């Protein structure tokens, strides 16, 4: 069993594991609503929309997290404002913001001659470089995400399944949508320096999507998604240690693999409980 425990004897791998567990929990809270509402493209746009703020912070010698928060605020405000524009679909507005923010980020990056390494870290993260202060930050983000999820659960639920009923019940769906965007932004900003913006969607979408066929209720999806994300983190770090692969990418790839295995098992279960070709006897 030494192959199973040896990697986690190293302090930096232990911090990586705890960081991945916290990220998995945060992403489970936000990602469940992303999956239920079909907002994967928005999640992708939000994650890439952080680039201008991060790039500008790095160029000016500031804190990349502060830059990421500012970019996330701009993206959230932009998506909310464009969503209220008549004769403009939400996907169109998100796509325009996505391209605009990404282009601005590339322009800022082009002004720096020494940003290549930082850009690589932004895109792919460095889960093995998690520090104690990062864990404290992730813990704070998890508490905040949990508070938002509990307080907004009823409004988020109505918004996900029947926005018109949410309005009838006085749950203010526009405000609920804006708060949900804030929750998504919080998850992405808290996670991007761990697994990177290109890989954050792996933990944001794959575990909730994998949990969906097996859980009862939204809370069940969140709990199971957090457990699946934790499993992907543990075994991803284990594989990365023994195979010499990139840790963040391995964790994300394993999360996506768990999704496909879940769908395969769900399909097999469905065929067994609803066998094809069996018809009820005809009656005359």
DOLUM-677945 format. One record per atom (N, C-alpha, C, CB): x, y, z; residue in one letter. Coordinates in steps of 0.2 Angstrom, whole numbers, padded with zeros to 4 digits, always signed. Glycine has a CB too. Layout:
XYZA
...
END
This chain:
+0004-0006+0000X
+0000+0000+0000X
+0004+0006+0000X
-0005+0000+0006X
+0011+0005+0000X
+0015+0011+0000X
+0014+0016-0006X
+0023+0009+0000X
+0013+0013-0012X
+0011+0017-0018X
+0005+0021-0017X
+0010+0012-0024X
+0001+0019-0013X
-0005+0023-0012X
-0004+0029-0007X
-0011+0019-0009X
+0000+0028-0002X
+0001+0033+0003X
+0007+0037+0003X
+0001+0030+0010X
+0013+0035-0001X
+0019+0038-0001X
+0019+0045-0004X
+0024+0034-0006X
+0015+0046-0009X
+0014+0053-0012X
+0012+0058-0007X
+0010+0054-0018X
+0007+0056-0002X
+0004+0061+0002X
+0008+0062+0009X
-0003+0059+0004X
+0014+0059+0009X
+0019+0060+0014X
+0022+0067+0013X
+0024+0055+0015X
+0023+0069+0007X
+0026+0076+0006X
+0021+0081+0007X
+0028+0076-0002X
+0023+0086+0011X
+0019+0092+0013X
+0016+0095+0008X
+0023+0097+0017X
+0019+0097+0002X
+0016+0100-0004X
+0011+0096-0007X
+0022+0102-0009X
+0011+0090-0007X
+0006+0086-0010X
+0000+0086-0005X
+0008+0079-0011X
+0001+0086+0002X
-0005+0086+0007X
-0008+0093+0006X
-0002+0086+0014X
-0005+0098+0005X
-0008+0105+0004X
-0012+0105-0003X
-0003+0111+0003X
-0009+0102-0008X
-0012+0101-0014X
-0019+0097-0014X
-0008+0098-0020X
-0019+0092-0010X
-0025+0088-0008X
-0030+0092-0005X
-0023+0082-0004X
-0028+0096+0000X
-0033+0100+0004X
-0036+0105+0000X
-0030+0103+0010X
-0031+0108-0005X
-0033+0113-0009X
-0038+0111-0014X
-0027+0116-0013X
-0037+0105-0017X
-0042+0102-0021X
-0048+0100-0018X
-0039+0095-0024X
-0048+0098-0012X
-0055+0096-0008X
-0059+0102-0008X
-0053+0093-0002X
-0056+0108-0006X
-0059+0114-0005X
-0062+0117-0011X
-0055+0120-0001X
-0058+0116-0017X
-0060+0119-0023X
-0066+0114-0025X
-0054+0118-0028X
-0066+0108-0024X
-0071+0103-0026X
-0078+0105-0023X
-0069+0096-0025X
-0077+0107-0016X
-0083+0109-0013X
-0086+0115-0015X
-0082+0109-0005X
-0082+0120-0017X
-0084+0127-0019X
-0087+0126-0026X
-0078+0132-0020X
-0084+0122-0031X
-0086+0121-0037X
-0093+0117-0037X
-0081+0117-0041X
-0094+0112-0032X
-0100+0108-0032X
-0106+0113-0031X
-0099+0103-0027X
-0105+0118-0026X
-0110+0122-0024X
-0112+0127-0030X
-0108+0127-0019X
-0107+0129-0034X
-0109+0133-0040X
-0110+0129-0046X
-0103+0138-0041X
-0107+0124-0047X
-0107+0120-0053X
-0114+0116-0054X
-0102+0115-0053X
-0117+0114-0048X
-0123+0111-0049X
-0128+0116-0052X
-0126+0109-0042X
-0129+0122-0051X
-0133+0127-0054X
-0131+0128-0061X
-0134+0133-0050X
-0125+0128-0062X
-0122+0128-0069X
-0125+0123-0074X
-0115+0129-0070X
-0125+0117-0071X
-0127+0111-0075X
-0134+0111-0075X
-0125+0104-0071X
-0138+0112-0070X
-0145+0112-0070X
-0148+0117-0075X
-0148+0113-0063X
-0145+0123-0076X
-0147+0128-0080X
-0144+0129-0087X
-0146+0135-0076X
-0140+0124-0088X
-0136+0124-0095X
-0132+0130-0096X
-0142+0123-0100X
-0128+0132-0091X
-0124+0138-0091X
-0117+0136-0092X
-0125+0142-0085X
-0115+0131-0095X
-0108+0129-0096X
-0104+0134-0100X
-0107+0122-0100X
-0107+0136-0106X
-0104+0141-0110X
-0102+0148-0106X
-0108+0143-0116X
-0107+0150-0101X
-0106+0155-0097X
-0100+0154-0092X
-0112+0157-0093X
-0100+0148-0090X
-0094+0146-0085X
-0087+0147-0089X
-0095+0140-0082X
-0087+0145-0095X
-0081+0145-0099X
-0079+0152-0101X
-0082+0141-0106X
-0084+0156-0102X
-0083+0163-0104X
-0081+0167-0098X
-0090+0167-0106X
-0084+0165-0092X
-0082+0169-0086X
-0074+0167-0084X
-0086+0167-0080X
-0073+0161-0085X
-0066+0159-0083X
-0061+0162-0087X
-0065+0151-0083X
-0062+0163-0094X
-0057+0166-0098X
-0058+0173-0098X
-0059+0164-0106X
-0063+0176-0095X
-0064+0183-0094X
-0060+0186-0089X
-0071+0185-0093X
-0057+0182-0085X
-0052+0184-0080X
-0045+0187-0082X
-0051+0179-0074X
-0044+0185-0088X
-0037+0186-0091X
-0035+0193-0091X
-0037+0183-0098X
-0039+0198-0093X
-0037+0205-0093X
-0035+0207-0086X
-0043+0210-0095X
-0039+0206-0081X
-0037+0208-0074X
-0031+0205-0071X
-0043+0207-0069X
-0030+0198-0073X
-0024+0195-0070X
-0018+0197-0074X
-0025+0187-0071X
-0019+0198-0080X
-0013+0201-0084X
-0011+0208-0082X
-0015+0201-0092X
-0016+0212-0081X
-0015+0219-0079X
-0011+0219-0072X
-0021+0223-0079X
-0014+0215-0068X
-0011+0215-0061X
-0004+0212-0061X
-0015+0210-0056X
-0002+0207-0065X
+0005+0205-0066X
+0009+0210-0069X
+0005+0198-0070X
+0006+0214-0074X
+0010+0219-0078X
+0012+0225-0073X
+0007+0221-0084X
+0008+0226-0068X
+0009+0232-0064X
+0012+0230-0057X
+0002+0236-0063X
+0013+0223-0057X
+0016+0221-0050X
+0011+0220-0045X
+0022+0225-0048X
+0005+0220-0046X
-0001+0219-0041X
-0002+0212-0040X
-0007+0223-0043X
-0008+0211-0036X
-0010+0204-0034X
-0015+0201-0039X
-0014+0204-0027X
-0013+0196-0042X
-0017+0193-0048X
-0024+0191-0046X
-0014+0187-0051X
-0025+0190-0039X
-0032+0188-0037X
-0036+0194-0037X
-0031+0185-0029X
-0033+0200-0035X
-0037+0206-0035X
-0039+0208-0043X
-0033+0212-0032X
-0034+0207-0047X
-0036+0208-0054X
-0041+0203-0057X
-0030+0207-0058X
-0041+0197-0054X
-0046+0192-0056X
-0053+0194-0054X
-0044+0185-0054X
-0053+0196-0047X
-0060+0199-0044X
-0063+0204-0048X
-0059+0201-0037X
-0058+0209-0050X
-0061+0215-0054X
-0064+0212-0061X
-0055+0220-0055X
-0060+0208-0064X
-0062+0205-0071X
-0069+0202-0070X
-0057+0201-0074X
-0069+0198-0065X
-0075+0194-0063X
-0081+0199-0062X
-0074+0189-0057X
-0080+0204-0059X
-0085+0209-0057X
-0088+0212-0064X
-0083+0215-0053X
-0083+0214-0068X
-0085+0217-0075X
-0089+0212-0079X
-0078+0219-0079X
-0087+0205-0079X
-0090+0200-0083X
-0097+0199-0080X
-0086+0193-0082X
-0098+0199-0073X
-0104+0198-0070X
-0109+0204-0072X
-0104+0197-0063X
-0106+0210-0071X
-0111+0216-0073X
-0112+0216-0080X
-0107+0222-0071X
-0108+0214-0084X
-0109+0214-0092X
-0114+0209-0094X
-0103+0213-0095X
-0114+0203-0091X
-0119+0198-0093X
-0125+0200-0090X
-0116+0191-0090X
-0126+0202-0084X
-0132+0205-0081X
-0135+0210-0085X
-0131+0207-0074X
-0131+0215-0088X
-0134+0221-0091X
-0136+0218-0098X
-0129+0226-0092X
-0132+0214-0102X
-0134+0212-0108X
-0140+0207-0108X
-0128+0209-0112X
-0141+0204-0103X
-0146+0199-0102X
-0153+0203-0102X
-0146+0195-0096X
-0153+0209-0101X
-0159+0214-0100X
-0160+0217-0107X
-0159+0218-0095X
-0155+0217-0112X
-0156+0220-0118X
-0161+0217-0123X
-0149+0221-0122X
-0166+0220-0125X
-0171+0217-0129X
-0168+0215-0136X
-0177+0221-0130X
-0170+0210-0139X
-0168+0207-0146X
-0161+0205-0146X
-0170+0213-0151X
-0158+0203-0140X
-0151+0201-0140X
-0151+0195-0136X
-0146+0206-0137X
-0150+0189-0139X
-0150+0183-0135X
-0144+0183-0130X
-0149+0177-0139X
-0145+0179-0124X
-0140+0179-0119X
-0134+0176-0122X
-0143+0175-0113X
-0134+0171-0126X
-0128+0168-0128X
-0124+0172-0133X
-0130+0161-0133X
-0128+0177-0136X
-0124+0182-0140X
-0120+0187-0136X
-0129+0185-0145X
-0124+0189-0131X
-0120+0194-0126X
-0114+0191-0123X
-0125+0196-0121X
-0115+0184-0121X
-0110+0181-0117X
-0104+0180-0122X
-0112+0174-0114X
-0105+0178-0128X
-0100+0177-0133X
-0096+0183-0135X
-0103+0174-0140X
-0100+0189-0135X
-0097+0195-0136X
-0092+0197-0131X
-0102+0201-0138X
-0095+0197-0125X
-0090+0198-0119X
-0084+0194-0118X
-0095+0197-0112X
-0085+0187-0120X
-0080+0182-0120X
-0074+0184-0124X
-0083+0175-0122X
-0076+0186-0131X
-0071+0188-0136X
-0068+0194-0134X
-0074+0188-0143X
-0072+0199-0132X
-0069+0206-0130X
-0064+0205-0124X
-0075+0210-0128X
-0066+0202-0119X
-0062+0201-0113X
-0055+0197-0114X
-0066+0198-0107X
-0056+0192-0118X
-0050+0188-0120X
-0046+0192-0124X
-0053+0181-0124X
-0048+0196-0129X
-0044+0200-0134X
-0041+0205-0130X
-0049+0203-0139X
-0044+0208-0125X
-0041+0213-0121X
-0035+0210-0117X
-0046+0217-0116X
-0036+0204-0114X
-0031+0201-0110X
-0025+0199-0114X
-0034+0194-0107X
-0026+0197-0121X
-0021+0195-0125X
-0017+0202-0127X
-0023+0192-0132X
-0020+0207-0128X
-0017+0214-0129X
-0013+0216-0123X
-0022+0219-0131X
-0015+0215-0117X
-0011+0217-0111X
-0005+0212-0111X
-0015+0216-0105X
-0006+0206-0112X
-0001+0201-0112X
+0005+0203-0117X
-0003+0194-0113X
+0003+0205-0123X
+0007+0207-0128X
+0012+0213-0126X
+0004+0208-0134X
+0010+0217-0121X
+0014+0222-0119X
+0019+0220-0114X
+0009+0228-0116X
+0019+0214-0112X
+0024+0212-0107X
+0029+0207-0111X
+0021+0209-0101X
+0035+0207-0109X
+0040+0203-0112X
+0042+0197-0108X
+0047+0206-0114X
+0039+0197-0102X
+0041+0192-0097X
+0034+0188-0094X
+0045+0194-0092X
+0029+0188-0097X
+0023+0186-0094X
+0021+0179-0096X
+0017+0190-0096X
+0025+0176-0100X
+0024+0169-0103X
+0023+0164-0097X
+0029+0166-0108X
+0027+0164-0092X
+0027+0159-0087X
+0020+0160-0083X
+0033+0159-0082X
+0019+0167-0081X
+0013+0168-0078X
+0007+0166-0082X
+0013+0176-0076X
+0007+0167-0088X
+0001+0165-0092X
+0000+0158-0092X
+0002+0168-0099X
+0005+0154-0092X
+0005+0147-0092X
+0001+0145-0085X
+0012+0143-0092X
+0003+0148-0080X
+0000+0147-0073X
-0007+0149-0073X
+0004+0150-0068X
-0009+0154-0076X
-0016+0156-0077X
-0020+0151-0080X
-0016+0163-0080X
-0017+0149-0086X
-0021+0144-0090X
-0022+0137-0087X
-0018+0143-0097X
-0016+0135-0084X
-0016+0128-0082X
-0015+0127-0074X
-0010+0124-0085X
-0014+0132-0070X
-0014+0132-0063X
-0007+0128-0061X
-0020+0129-0060X
-0007+0128-0054X
-0001+0124-0051X
-0003+0122-0044X
+0005+0129-0051X
-0007+0116-0045X
-0010+0113-0039X
-0005+0111-0033X
-0014+0107-0040X
+0001+0110-0036X
+0007+0107-0031X
+0010+0113-0028X
+0012+0103-0035X
+0008+0119-0030X
+0011+0125-0027X
+0007+0129-0022X
+0013+0130-0032X
+0001+0125-0019X
-0003+0128-0015X
+0000+0130-0008X
-0009+0123-0014X
-0001+0136-0006X
+0002+0138+0001X
-0003+0138+0006X
+0005+0145+0000X
-0001+0139+0012X
-0006+0139+0018X
-0011+0145+0017X
-0002+0139+0025X
-0008+0150+0015X
-0013+0156+0014X
-0018+0155+0009X
-0009+0162+0013X
-0016+0151+0004X
-0021+0149-0001X
-0026+0145+0002X
-0017+0145-0007X
-0025+0140+0006X
-0030+0136+0009X
-0034+0140+0014X
-0026+0131+0014X
-0031+0145+0017X
-0036+0150+0021X
-0040+0154+0017X
-0031+0155+0025X
-0038+0156+0011X
-0042+0159+0006X
-0048+0155+0003X
-0038+0162+0000X
-0046+0149+0002X
-0051+0144-0001X
-0056+0142+0005X
-0048+0138-0003X
-0054+0142+0011X
-0059+0140+0016X
-0064+0146+0017X
-0055+0139+0023X
-0061+0152+0017X
-0066+0158+0017X
-0070+0158+0011X
-0061+0165+0017X
-0068+0157+0005X
-0072+0157-0001X
-0078+0151+0000X
-0068+0155-0007X
-0076+0146+0003X
-0081+0140+0004X
-0086+0142+0009X
-0077+0134+0006X
-0084+0145+0014X
-0089+0148+0019X
-0094+0153+0016X
-0086+0151+0025X
-0091+0157+0012X
-0095+0162+0008X
-0100+0159+0003X
-0091+0168+0005X
-0097+0154-0001X
-0101+0151-0006X
-0107+0147-0003X
-0097+0146-0010X
-0105+0144+0003X
-0110+0140+0007X
-0116+0144+0009X
-0107+0136+0012X
-0114+0150+0012X
-0119+0155+0014X
-0124+0157+0009X
-0116+0161+0018X
-0121+0159+0003X
-0125+0161-0003X
-0129+0156-0005X
-0120+0164-0009X
-0127+0150-0005X
-0131+0144-0008X
-0137+0143-0003X
-0126+0138-0008X
-0135+0143+0003X
-0141+0142+0008X
-0146+0147+0008X
-0138+0141+0015X
-0144+0154+0008X
-0149+0159+0008X
-0152+0160+0001X
-0145+0166+0009X
-0149+0158-0004X
-0152+0159-0011X
-0155+0152-0014X
-0147+0162-0016X
-0155+0147-0010X
-0157+0141-0012X
-0164+0141-0016X
-0157+0135-0007X
-0169+0143-0012X
-0176+0144-0014X
-0177+0147-0021X
-0181+0146-0009X
-0173+0153-0021X
-0174+0157-0027X
-0170+0154-0033X
-0171+0164-0026X
-0164+0151-0032X
-0160+0148-0037X
-0164+0142-0040X
-0154+0145-0034X
-0168+0138-0035X
-0172+0132-0037X
-0177+0134-0042X
-0174+0129-0031X
-0181+0139-0040X
-0187+0142-0044X
-0184+0145-0051X
-0191+0147-0040X
-0178+0148-0050X
-0175+0151-0057X
-0173+0145-0061X
-0169+0155-0055X
-0171+0140-0059X
-0168+0134-0063X
-0174+0131-0066X
-0164+0129-0059X
-0179+0130-0063X
-0185+0126-0066X
-0191+0130-0069X
-0187+0121-0061X
-0192+0136-0066X
-0198+0140-0069X
-0197+0147-0067X
-0204+0137-0066X
-0193+0151-0071X
-0192+0158-0069X
-0198+0162-0069X
-0188+0161-0075X
-0204+0160-0073X
-0210+0164-0072X
-0213+0163-0065X
-0215+0162-0078X
-0213+0156-0063X
-0215+0155-0056X
-0211+0159-0051X
-0216+0148-0055X
-0205+0159-0052X
-0201+0163-0047X
-0203+0170-0047X
-0193+0163-0049X
-0205+0173-0052X
-0207+0180-0052X
-0214+0180-0049X
-0208+0183-0060X
-0218+0176-0050X
-0225+0175-0047X
-0224+0175-0039X
-0229+0170-0049X
-0219+0171-0037X
-0218+0170-0030X
-0215+0176-0026X
-0215+0164-0028X
-0213+0181-0030X
-0209+0187-0028X
-0202+0185-0026X
-0213+0189-0022X
-0199+0181-0030X
-0192+0179-0028X
-0187+0183-0032X
-0191+0172-0029X
-0189+0188-0036X
-0185+0192-0040X
-0179+0188-0044X
-0181+0197-0035X
-0182+0185-0049X
-0177+0181-0053X
-0171+0185-0056X
-0181+0178-0059X
-0172+0191-0058X
-0166+0195-0060X
-0161+0195-0055X
-0168+0202-0063X
-0163+0197-0049X
-0158+0198-0043X
-0155+0191-0042X
-0161+0201-0037X
-0159+0186-0042X
-0157+0179-0041X
-0151+0177-0046X
-0162+0174-0040X
-0153+0179-0052X
-0148+0177-0058X
-0141+0181-0057X
-0151+0179-0065X
-0142+0187-0054X
-0136+0191-0053X
-0132+0188-0047X
-0137+0198-0052X
-0135+0186-0042X
-0132+0183-0036X
-0129+0176-0039X
-0137+0182-0031X
-0132+0172-0043X
-0130+0166-0045X
-0123+0167-0049X
-0135+0162-0049X
-0123+0172-0053X
-0117+0174-0057X
-0111+0176-0052X
-0119+0180-0062X
-0113+0179-0047X
-0108+0181-0042X
-0105+0174-0039X
-0111+0185-0037X
-0110+0170-0038X
-0107+0163-0035X
-0103+0160-0040X
-0113+0159-0033X
-0105+0160-0046X
-0100+0157-0051X
-0094+0160-0052X
-0104+0157-0058X
-0094+0167-0051X
-0087+0170-0052X
-0083+0169-0046X
-0089+0178-0052X
-0086+0168-0040X
-0082+0167-0034X
-0079+0160-0034X
-0087+0166-0028X
-0083+0155-0037X
-0080+0148-0038X
-0074+0148-0043X
-0085+0143-0040X
-0075+0152-0048X
-0069+0152-0053X
-0063+0156-0051X
-0072+0156-0060X
-0064+0162-0048X
-0059+0166-0045X
-0055+0162-0040X
-0061+0173-0042X
-0059+0158-0035X
-0055+0155-0030X
-0052+0149-0032X
-0061+0152-0025X
-0053+0146-0038X
-0051+0140-0041X
-0045+0141-0046X
-0056+0136-0044X
-0045+0147-0050X
-0041+0147-0056X
-0034+0146-0054X
-0042+0154-0059X
-0031+0149-0048X
-0024+0148-0047X
-0022+0141-0045X
-0022+0153-0042X
-0027+0137-0044X
-0026+0130-0042X
-0026+0125-0048X
-0031+0127-0037X
-0031+0126-0052X
-0031+0121-0058X
-0031+0125-0064X
-0037+0117-0058X
-0031+0132-0064X
-0031+0136-0070X
-0037+0137-0073X
-0026+0133-0075X
-0038+0142-0077X
-0044+0143-0081X
-0047+0138-0086X
-0044+0150-0084X
-0042+0135-0089X
-0044+0130-0094X
-0046+0124-0091X
-0038+0129-0099X
-0044+0123-0085X
-0046+0116-0082X
-0051+0117-0076X
-0039+0113-0079X
-0053+0123-0074X
-0057+0124-0069X
-0064+0121-0071X
-0058+0132-0067X
-0066+0121-0077X
-0072+0119-0079X
-0073+0111-0078X
-0074+0120-0087X
-0067+0108-0078X
-0067+0101-0076X
-0070+0099-0069X
-0060+0098-0077X
-0068+0103-0064X
-0071+0102-0058X
-0078+0106-0057X
-0066+0105-0052X
-0079+0111-0061X
-0085+0115-0060X
-0091+0111-0063X
-0084+0122-0064X
-0090+0108-0069X
-0095+0105-0072X
-0096+0097-0072X
-0095+0107-0080X
-0090+0094-0073X
-0090+0086-0073X
-0093+0083-0067X
-0083+0084-0074X
-0091+0085-0061X
-0093+0081-0055X
-0101+0082-0054X
-0090+0084-0048X
-0104+0088-0054X
-0111+0089-0054X
-0115+0085-0060X
-0113+0096-0054X
-0112+0085-0066X
-0115+0082-0071X
-0115+0074-0070X
-0112+0083-0078X
-0109+0072-0067X
-0109+0065-0065X
-0113+0063-0060X
-0101+0063-0063X
-0115+0067-0055X
-0119+0066-0049X
-0126+0066-0051X
-0117+0070-0044X
-0128+0069-0056X
-0135+0071-0058X
-0139+0064-0058X
-0136+0075-0064X
-0137+0059-0062X
-0141+0053-0063X
-0142+0049-0056X
-0139+0049-0068X
-0138+0050-0051X
-0138+0046-0045X
-0141+0049-0039X
-0131+0044-0044X
-0141+0056-0039X
-0143+0060-0033X
-0151+0061-0033X
-0139+0066-0032X
-0153+0062-0027X
-0160+0064-0026X
-0160+0071-0024X
-0164+0059-0021X
-0162+0076-0028X
-0163+0083-0026X
-0157+0086-0027X
-0165+0083-0018X
-0157+0093-0027X
-0151+0097-0028X
-0146+0097-0023X
-0154+0105-0029X
-0148+0096-0017X
-0143+0096-0011X
-0139+0089-0012X
-0146+0096-0004X
-0142+0084-0014X
-0139+0077-0015X
-0134+0078-0021X
-0144+0072-0017X
-0136+0082-0026X
-0131+0083-0032X
-0125+0086-0029X
-0134+0086-0037X
-0126+0091-0025X
-0120+0095-0023X
-0115+0091-0018X
-0123+0101-0018X
-0118+0087-0014X
-0114+0083-0009X
-0110+0078-0013X
-0119+0079-0004X
-0114+0074-0018X
-0111+0069-0022X
-0105+0072-0027X
-0116+0065-0026X
-0107+0078-0029X
-0102+0081-0034X
-0096+0083-0030X
-0105+0088-0037X
-0096+0085-0024X
-0091+0087-0019X
-0087+0081-0018X
-0093+0090-0013X
-0090+0075-0017X
-0086+0069-0016X
-0083+0066-0022X
-0091+0063-0013X
-0086+0067-0028X
-0083+0065-0034X
-0077+0069-0036X
-0088+0065-0040X
-0078+0076-0034X
-0072+0080-0035X
-0066+0079-0031X
-0074+0088-0034X
-0068+0077-0025X
-0063+0075-0020X
-0059+0069-0022X
-0065+0074-0013X
-0063+0064-0025X
-0060+0058-0027X
-0056+0059-0033X
-0066+0053-0029X
-0058+0063-0038X
-0054+0065-0044X
-0047+0069-0041X
-0058+0070-0048X
-0048+0073-0036X
-0042+0076-0034X
-0037+0071-0031X
-0043+0081-0028X
-0039+0066-0027X
-0035+0062-0023X
-0031+0057-0028X
-0039+0057-0018X
-0035+0054-0033X
-0033+0049-0037X
-0029+0053-0043X
-0038+0045-0040X
-0031+0059-0045X
-0027+0063-0049X
-0020+0065-0047X
-0031+0069-0051X
-0019+0067-0041X
-0013+0068-0038X
-0009+0062-0037X
-0014+0071-0031X
-0012+0056-0036X
-0009+0050-0035X
-0006+0048-0042X
-0013+0044-0033X
-0010+0048-0047X
-0008+0046-0054X
-0002+0051-0056X
-0013+0046-0059X
-0003+0057-0055X
+0002+0062-0057X
+0009+0061-0054X
+0000+0069-0055X
+0009+0059-0047X
+0015+0057-0044X
+0019+0051-0047X
+0013+0056-0036X
+0015+0046-0049X
+0018+0040-0051X
+0019+0040-0059X
+0013+0034-0050X
+0015+0044-0062X
+0016+0044-0070X
+0020+0050-0072X
+0010+0044-0073X
+0021+0055-0067X
+0025+0061-0069X
+0021+0066-0074X
+0032+0059-0073X
+0015+0066-0073X
+0011+0070-0077X
+0009+0077-0074X
+0004+0067-0079X
+0006+0082-0077X
+0004+0088-0074X
-0002+0087-0069X
+0002+0093-0080X
-0001+0089-0063X
-0006+0087-0058X
-0012+0090-0059X
-0003+0090-0051X
-0013+0097-0061X
-0019+0100-0062X
-0023+0097-0068X
-0019+0107-0063X
-0020+0096-0073X
-0023+0093-0079X
-0025+0085-0078X
-0018+0093-0085X
-0021+0082-0074X
-0023+0075-0072X
-0029+0075-0068X
-0017+0071-0068X
-0030+0079-0063X
-0036+0080-0059X
-0042+0081-0063X
-0035+0085-0053X
-0041+0086-0067X
-0047+0088-0072X
-0049+0083-0076X
-0045+0095-0076X
-0044+0079-0079X
-0045+0074-0084X
-0049+0068-0080X
-0039+0071-0087X
-0047+0067-0074X
-0050+0061-0071X
-0057+0063-0069X
-0046+0060-0064X
-0058+0070-0067X
-0065+0072-0066X
-0070+0071-0072X
-0065+0079-0064X
-0067+0072-0078X
-0071+0071-0084X
-0072+0064-0085X
-0067+0075-0090X
-0067+0060-0084X
-0067+0053-0085X
-0073+0050-0080X
-0061+0049-0083X
-0073+0052-0074X
-0079+0050-0069X
-0085+0052-0072X
-0078+0053-0063X
-0086+0057-0076X
-0092+0059-0079X
-0094+0054-0084X
-0092+0066-0082X
-0090+0052-0088X
-0091+0047-0094X
-0093+0040-0091X
-0086+0047-0099X
-0089+0038-0085X
-0091+0032-0082X
-0098+0032-0079X
-0085+0031-0077X
-0099+0038-0076X
-0106+0039-0073X
-0112+0038-0078X
-0106+0045-0069X
-0111+0041-0084X
-0116+0041-0089X
-0116+0034-0092X
-0114+0046-0095X
-0110+0031-0092X
-0111+0024-0095X
-0114+0019-0090X
-0103+0021-0096X
-0113+0020-0084X
-0116+0016-0078X
-0124+0018-0078X
-0113+0017-0072X
-0125+0024-0079X
-0132+0026-0079X
-0136+0023-0085X
-0133+0034-0079X
-0133+0023-0091X
-0136+0020-0097X
-0137+0013-0096X
-0132+0021-0103X
-0132+0009-0093X
-0133+0002-0092X
-0139+0001-0087X
-0127-0001-0089X
-0139+0005-0081X
-0145+0004-0077X
-0151+0005-0080X
-0144+0009-0071X
-0152+0010-0084X
-0158+0012-0088X
-0160+0006-0092X
-0157+0018-0092X
-0156+0003-0096X
-0157-0003-0100X
-0160-0009-0096X
-0151-0004-0105X
-0157-0010-0090X
-0159-0015-0086X
-0166-0014-0083X
-0154-0017-0081X
-0167-0008-0081X
-0174-0007-0078X
-0179-0006-0083X
-0173-0001-0074X
-0177-0004-0090X
-0182-0003-0095X
-0180-0006-0101X
-0183+0005-0097X
-0180-0013-0101X
-0177-0017-0107X
-0181-0015-0113X
-0177-0024-0105X
-0177-0014-0119X
-0180-0013-0125X
-0183-0019-0128X
-0175-0010-0130X
-0189-0018-0132X
-0192-0024-0135X
-0197-0027-0131X
-0187-0028-0138X
-0198-0026-0125X
-0203-0029-0121X
-0209-0024-0121X
-0201-0030-0114X
-0215-0027-0123X
-0221-0024-0124X
-0226-0027-0120X
-0223-0023-0131X
-0231-0023-0117X
-0236-0026-0114X
-0241-0031-0118X
-0241-0021-0110X
-0244-0036-0115X
-0248-0040-0120X
-0254-0037-0123X
-0250-0046-0115X
-0255-0038-0129X
-0261-0035-0132X
-0267-0038-0129X
-0261-0036-0140X
-0272-0033-0129X
-0279-0035-0126X
-0284-0034-0132X
-0281-0031-0120X
-0288-0039-0133X
-0294-0039-0138X
-0300-0035-0135X
-0295-0045-0141X
END
